[in-house]
């Protein structure tokens, strides 16, 4: 009883605090700054610009600078799963711009962040609400947090719907399906409490050795722009922001080398605009993303993240971007530590902010950026006008996302039904199926006949591997069906499936073994012998070869592009048995499989498919899924040809022939060209129409063509439209992709495919670097690939 008087003040205080917290929530508005009245920034009826200006006018320098940094989530930088009293002593007591990858339970082998709050999905949504509530209620101005997360092939969250790798997505050439995928990513993000998704990657992958080819849609800027636009629209239609990666000229490091410095792209100005900036310009102008991530490379000696030209003149003034720019991790630090264009880190901070950077992201505490930034302000090295402009961009996005009207997940329980739903899984399966590319099918070995092949050997180092199906930038903890298990499940009791690994992905001395071959060890020979012995007893051999997550990806660029390790020796030994061999490739970049292409009768490119990979590959090999994917990147025959891409300048990839070229000194041509992919059926094109055949430079051109399935199976075709400018004031690309449509046709069915060419599709950068449509003749080409052109027609611009 004597202790009761001590308890009463504590109880009254907690009731008082609770009442105060509840009192900030009013019908139709929230009293974020807790002053008891509806300020302009708290009034939903006011314009976004007025709300931003009012909020800015009330913020201190401390609060403004906190809106310019990222707090990496739990186990990256943040030490606590939930708010603790100590947060009142942290720098984010004055707010924070965003929290990245919060409680997503990533299980990547390079980054592990287990948490109890990722699943069930409703538990995560409630946890995000708890964290958001702390920022709204416990900071002076109550500015909500933008919760960011990766999402380039499915939301980067525990058991979210997985998508295949972006190189698979590019291989579908399916705009409608990519829009659906974006909607799935956005919907799941919103349900879980994420408000900003770092996707899509718009970098053209122009060097096949580069490790991040697997994370790109392909090499062609038009294809990337069209698919990137759909992904962005899909994400943002669900009420979350899409942040484009990586602006700019990031994807062509010298010699394809990625790692440490990540610098020195050798790209001429016109090429930069036409190839590397084109997807960003198109997507920004046509899909209006709310975010852009600045890259950590330089261009022509100037670090992008410290470049006013890139982050302000190009991005905002020319392209019309109105969102906020977040740095790729360590991009600000690199201005000082790698590029050495700043005397110290504080000057690097100044350069980045003045250039146009809004929010710095790195795997260090946010104060490592905020405190030097405050010193720069105090020393008048950065004006408050610049700071206000940068913070306004961040706040504007938060208002556009509705965070100041409803900062919380409305119905956390709904997440359990929304995330990884049956409909989402169906979409994911379709995308995996559509990404399969058939590279070779001699004598129609595929699809395999269930009744003919009763003894099947599955071999190769990727047959029982699972690593490729889980990415650092995608969902974790989804069960993976290996190719071996997928085939076993598919044939059931109709056939006997045996297995022999055959070899490891790499040998002991790899990658040195790419240049200095070593004899097979006794153990390696025994592995191959075991596979060969089983192959002799089989009716068909399915060899699953390629790369795993340790052979391709971020910082994992290669010098050679052959199958790593002893895999070719395994294939050669299997082929020597005389049994039919089907090679399934699981890989993240084009491989120079020349011997394999010459001698192995059937090759299926599966890239890095999702967790359902085994099921999808089995369906494809046996014909339930007719492969309709097309290559979104050129397969060279040798790294000695690099750089070797589509599009290309006249004669730059020519054969040895003609007045200034003779002899036989080099390998010519692509192994598989851009746009290539076979089918289990055949297609014919007819009736190409171009209207009008004469048009002024401001008009649209309509193109129609009939496509007919002339085979005996239902299948998908990608009708590809290429445009050639006959004469131009500057050298343009020989011809380039300017339209594509994926169509499904039953046997004998005909469809008319419609394209519209806009003035932008005909434009070139003239001698003064202005986009111009020049008068003259243009050719429309319709093809099965960039090399297999079937129909041509000319029109004139007057």
C-alpha angles and dihedrals in degrees: 000000000000089000095056097084088058092053097050097068090048091049093047091048093052091049090049092050090047091051091048091051093049091047094065090067111081133168106283098355145050125225095225095170090044096227095133097247138083108258121198092257090054093051112096091199093065123089119262092245093054091047092050092049092049093048093047091052090058098046127100124223088256092055093045094051091049088060088061101063140067125229108211111224134254115320092008098070106323111085098194129068092204133023114283131190089257090069086079087069096046125095091251090068081097093050135264135241097231144340113223127214093350114188093338094139096227113196101189115144088236096047127027122187112164117184138168092225102066098079142073086043092230089059090057093048090052091047091052088050090053092052093044089049090056092056093045096046106028102043121076097242096029094221109177122237124246103227107211131192141169119258114163094134105013128332112304094241139112109282096348117150107289123222124194117258117291091254086061091048089053090050092060093065083199112139095180093051093048088053088053090049090052091050090051092051091046094045093050092046092052093047092051095046101259114135102183129042123201097224155153113035107217098184114129106230100223100159113060092203092063112110095222096060084103089063096051131081091231144279103295118089095209094053091046092049094050095048094038090053091054093047091050094047091047094052095045094045086069093058101259130108124257115216115200121221137244115358110216153012087324103133103067108064114173110283090358089284116154126183140067105018100017091198145120108063108183101217128143118227097251091046090049091057097041099043113018103030097035096083092047093048093049096045094045093050098041104033102026100218116202095219142045127184116217116223128232099230127094128234119213091345099312120105108235093225090055095043120108087188093061102033099039115013097041102027101040108017100039104025097034099232112173103176130083130282119228121191123240108246112291094359091126093047091050091062085071106023102040109016094037094209092126125064092219141355093267090060090048088056090051093049093050095047094046090047091058108271112149105182130023119215126192140136091261132087112286092241089069085074102026097054096051087045091055090049090052089053094046091050091049091243089127122035122230087235089065092045092050091050093051094046091046090059090055094046091047090059091048090053092046089052089054094241092138092052100041113004096173137073100262098212113018092179090061089068090075090063098036102049117076092356123174090256091051092049090050090054091048092051091049091052092050090049093047092050095062111111120198108213102175136008111170114194089353093284086162135096092051117230111236091209095050103048111057099155114051126181116204111194143155134087094274097050094091098021122118104177098095092062095065118060135189086239100043142058122307136212098028111142111254124218107209121217089251093053092042091056093045091051092046100052094036110172094344094086143012115249118199127183138211122168092216096194143347122266091255135013126237096269099040129162088027088055088069088071103022111039117210127201118263112266119235090255092051092048090049091052092052092044090053091053092046092050091053092043090059089059094047132088092215135010121218109195115193109199141155136079138331131208091280092057102049135026140066111357089001103105117156135221095206128036102203120116103286124249121347096338097112090050088053091050091048092050092049092047090051090063089071091233117130109266124204113194116207113193121208105182142128102225138029112286127208095236096164101146090042092052092049098048111019109085100214132029127181120191109212098164111194102328124188129262091287089062096119093053094046095047091049091049089050097048091050096043105251085115114043105208111240102161121124129208113262091192134044119255107219121206092227139004085242087077094057131155088048117150150134125284102039138172120259112287092355091116097027130142121256101269140094134067097311101034131060144144133049109277105128147037112261135207135012124295087223120000130225111281094023124142136133131222139204087244135043134243135203130196126213145156099039109191128186119190129223099015088200121041139159120249094262099053134093124244120217119212125187131179134173119232122193131191101229096177136079101256136068110252150156124252127189108216106209125202118200126187127210123193105210099201128011139169091241130031109273131186114288089248133327143206112267104161143014138173129187110217132183117218135182118220109291093008120137127201132182112229118206127207131180119205112204125200088257089062090057097042127113133186105256128210090281092050093251121138104246138169105219123204116253143083125314129190124220112209124191117198149162087231139352088276102034100070114174107175136026135188134172131222132178132230111208 
